[in-house]
Amino acid sequence: MIPDELAVLTRDVHIRLLNCSETGCLVETNVALAVSTVAALTLHFEGNHFTDDVLVAWCRDITDGGPRYHVGLRFVWTAGIPHNSLRMMAHELVAGASANAGDCLSGDC
């Protein structure tokens, strides 16, 4: 009889971040990812380490000479949001861009 224990299968996949928002990311990879796969996404950006749990929403082949895929990832709620989550970084970037746009509209740029 097999005991009822949780097992986790891990695989490192190198990605290139193309776009990120408060709800998810668009990434490029050379490996197809199955829709509904849940993963931990880790990003190193400007000397900081960000991580978040994501769900593969879709995966499209964009082959033009080699295996390449665009993958839509949605952030999933598995625990409270830590300050170093990818979605918090995206929120802060959007908030900063909005504040700067407001300054430019008032003629302060």
N, C-alpha and C positions, 0 to 999 in steps of 0.2 A: 504494500500500500504506500502511495506517495503522500508525504505530509503536505498539509495545506499551508504553504509558505509563499511569500511574495518573492518573485524573481525579477530581475531587471536585466535586459539585454542592452548593452551599450555599443556604440560605434561612433568614432570621430569622423565627421564629414566637414571638409573645409568649404566655407561659403564666402561669397562676396555680397555685402549688404548693399542693396540698390536703393531702398527707400524704407523709412520707418515712421510710424505714427503711434498714437496712444493705444491703438487697437491691434496693431500687428506690423509685420514687415514683409517686404519683397526681397528675396535673396536669389543669388545665382549659384549653382553648384554643378559639378560634373557627375553627380549621382542622382538618379530618380528617387524621390521619396514618396512612399505610399500615402495616399489621402487618409486622413484620420490618425496618422501616427502622432503620438505625443512625444515631445523631446525637450531637452534642456538646451537653450541657445545661449552661448557665451560669446561676448564681444569685448575686445580690448580696443579702447578708443581714447586717444589723447592721454595715455598713461593711466586710465581708469579701467576697471574690470566690471562689466555689466552682465547679468545673467537673468534669464526669464524662462518660464515654461511656455511652450508653444504647441499648437496643433497645426498639422499640415492641412490647409484648406483646399489647395489645388497644386498641381505640378504639371508644367507644360514643357515639352521638348522644344528647344530653340536651336537645334543643331545647325551649324554652318561650318562643318569641317571637323568637328569633334563632339563628343557627348557633352551637352550643356543643357541645363534646365533652369527655368524660372519657377520659383516656389513661393506660393502665398502662405504665410504663417500668421496665425491668430494667437494672441496672448490668451492663456487660460489661467483661471483662478485656482491654484492648488494650495495657496497659503496667503498670509498677509503680504502686502507688497513691501519689500525692503527698499531702502533708499538707493541701492545700487542696481535696481532693476532696469532693464532696457526700456520698459514703458515709462518709467519716471524720467529717464534721460530724454526720451522723445517729448514728454510733456513739458519739461523745462526748456527744450529747444524751441518748441512751438510757442510757449509763453514769451520767451525772449524775442523771437521773431515778431510776434504780435505787438510787443511793447515798442520795438524799433520801428515798425510800420506806422504806429500811432505818432511817433516823434516826427517821422518824415511827412506825414499828412499835415502836421501843424507847422511845417517849415523849419523844423529843428535839425535837419540832416544836411 
